[in-house]
Amino acid sequence: MVDLDDAIVARLETHGETFEILLDPAVTDLLKSGKEIDLAEYMAVEDVFNNAGKGTRPPEEKIREAFGTSDVMEIARRIIEKGEVQITAEQRKEMQAAKKRQVVTYIAANAINPQTKLPHPPLRIELALDEAKFRADPFKPVEKQVEEAMKLLKPVLPIRFEKTRVAIRLKGDAYGKCYDDMIHMGVVEKEEWQADGSWIGIMEIPAGLIDELRNKLNSRTKGAAEVKTL
């Protein structure tokens, strides 16, 4: 559960009544992204109010009339989906900054400079977004904001999304150490074990992740991994 001091108010006015709940600011983004979550983990108080600030509650019959149920989690979900979320200026600023960092991280990992075929550093992307006057929406999914950000970036920065293929060779005893890193960064298209016990594979990954993949594999193998761009 989120602390009361950090909670925001979600409000729905219906059937002549106001219904409010107190919850974690992150929950609206998660729900609008289509993620399945346990709402109980994100509510400050498992209750429905008509004025959360004063702690007053609507009559039980009014709740049932408006929602057809007294299940707090179901009511909370409907309030979030159909109502409005009240956040302070400070909370909005913090949420915007967090969402902007997510957008920058995604673009840095998936895009390259088509002139050099190299990824842009995150700071360069962030500065270009500032120049293009990009404003992150604290409640809109990252994927949709990435599309908007890329439209704004292209006039001020040579950039495009691109995937690339890499060949990897690992010693047999290193494969297990590196497997999770590889599958979290891309898709293994082809793989085979060699007579000497080593593993070789062909992967498709976002172009911006080549250096990160190489660094992680070499960290796991103490510099013994071979990663070559095809």
N, C-alpha and C positions, 0 to 999 in steps of 0.2 A: 504493500500500500504506500501511496505517496503521503508525505507530511502535509498537514493542513496549511502550513505557511506557503507551501509550494504549489498547492492545488489551484485549479481554475474552475470557473463556474460554467456549466453548460445549461442552457435555459430553453424551455419550450412552452409557448403559450397556446393553449388549446382548451376547448370546452369551458371558456370563461375563467380558466385558472392558469396560474403560472407554476411550472414544475421545474425544479433545479436539482442538479447533482454536483458534487465536488470530485474532481478527478485530476489525474496526471496529464499535463499538457501534451505528452507524447501520444496519447491514446487516439486522438482524432486522426492523426497522420497514419497510424497503423490501420485503423478501420477503413479509411478512405483508400488505402493501398490494397484493400481486399484481404488483409492478413487475418487469420483466425487467432483470437486472443482470449484469455481469461480476464474478463472485465474486472473481476474482484481484485486482481493484482494491481489495478490502476486507479481504483477509487479510494479517496481519502476517508470516506464514510459510506458504508453500505446502507444508504437511506435516501429517500426522496423528500425534498423540501419545497415549500412555496416561497421561502426566502432563506437561502442558505446562510447569508450573513447574520441573520437573527436566529437561525436554527429552528424556525417555525415550520411545521409540517402540514400538508393538506389533509383533509379528512379521508379516511380509507375509501369511503364510497365515491369520492371525487376521483381518486386514483383509478379505481376499477371502471368508472364511467368513461374516463379518458383513454385508458389503455387496455381495458378488458382483462387485466391481470394485476396481481399484486406482487409479481416476481420482480424484485428490484433490478436484477441484471438485465432482464428483457426491457424494462422501462428505461433503464439507463441507455441501452443501445438505441432505442427509438429517439430519446432526447438528443443524443449525439448526432444521429443521422438526419433528423428533421428540424432540430432547433439551431440555436446559435451559441457560439463559444465566446465567453467573455475573458479576455486576458489583459493584464496590465501592460503599459508601454514597455516596462523593463522585461517582462516575460516575452513579449513579441520580439523585442530586439535580440534577446538571447536565442530564441527559436529561429529567427531569420539568420543569425550568424551560423548556427549549427547546420541549418539546411543549405546555406551557401557553401560551407565546407564540404558537405556531402556531394554537392554538384561539382565542385572543383576536383574533388578526389576521383569522382567517376570519369570526368572528362580527361584528367591527367592519365588515368589508367587505360583509357580506350582510344585516345586520339593521338595523332602525330602531326608534325609539321611536314606537309607534302614536299616542301623544297629540300629538306635535309633528311627526310625519312626517320627523324628522331622524335621522341615524345617531348612535349613542352613541360618545363618544370611547373609544379602547382602554383608557385608564386607568380609566374608570368601569366598564367591563366587567370588568377585572381585579380591581378592588376588590369588585365584586358577587360574583364567583366566590369570592374569599377569604371573604366573608361567608357564602356558601352552602356553604363547606367543600368546594369542588371540588378533587379531587386528580387530577392528570394521570397517566396510565399511560404510562411511557416506551416501551412496546412495542405499544400499541394504535393503529390508524390514526386520524388526526385526524378523519376524517368520523364515525366512531362516537363519539368523545369529544365532538364538537360536539353530538350529539344528547343526551348525558348532561348536558352543560353547560347547554344551553338549558332542560332540565327543571328544573335547579336555579336558573337565573336568573329564570324567570318569576314565582316568588313574591316576589322581592325587587327586580325591575326590570321596568318596562313594556318589553317587547321582542318582536319577531317578525321572521321572515324575510320579505322582500318584494322583489319586482322592480318596476322602474318603466320607463317609456318616455320617451326624450328625443329631441328634434329637434336636429339639428346642422347648421350651415352653415359650410362652409370655402371659402376661396378655392382656385381650381383648383390653384395651385402648392403649396398646403399639404397637399393630400390625401395625397400620398405620405409626407410627414413624420409624419402622424398615424395612418396606417392600422394599423400594428402596435399602437399604444396602444389603439385602438378595439376591435380584434378580440380583444385579450387581456382586455378588461373585459366584453364582452357580445356580443350578436348583432345584426347589422345586418339589420333586417326589410325595409327598403325604402330605395332610394337612386335618385337621378337627377341628371343634370348639367343645369344651367341655361344659358340662352342667353348669359349674361354670363361663362360659364366656371366658375362656382362649383359646388360639390357640396353637395347637401343629403341627409340621411339620417335615418331613424327607427331608433333602437336600443332594445333591451331590455337593461337591466343591473341588477345587484343595487343596491338602493336606497342602500346604504351607500357606493357607489362614485361617486355623482354628483359630489361635490366633487373627488375625486381625478381623475376624467375631465376635468372642466372645467379644473382647474389644469394638467393635463398638456397638453391641447390648446392652452390659451392660452400655455403656456410655449413650445410648438413654433411657434406662430404669432405670437408677440409681442403677444398680447392680441386677435388678430383673429378668433378662433373664437367662434361663437355657439352656446351650449348652453342649451336651454330644456326644462324638465320638462313633460311633457304630462299 
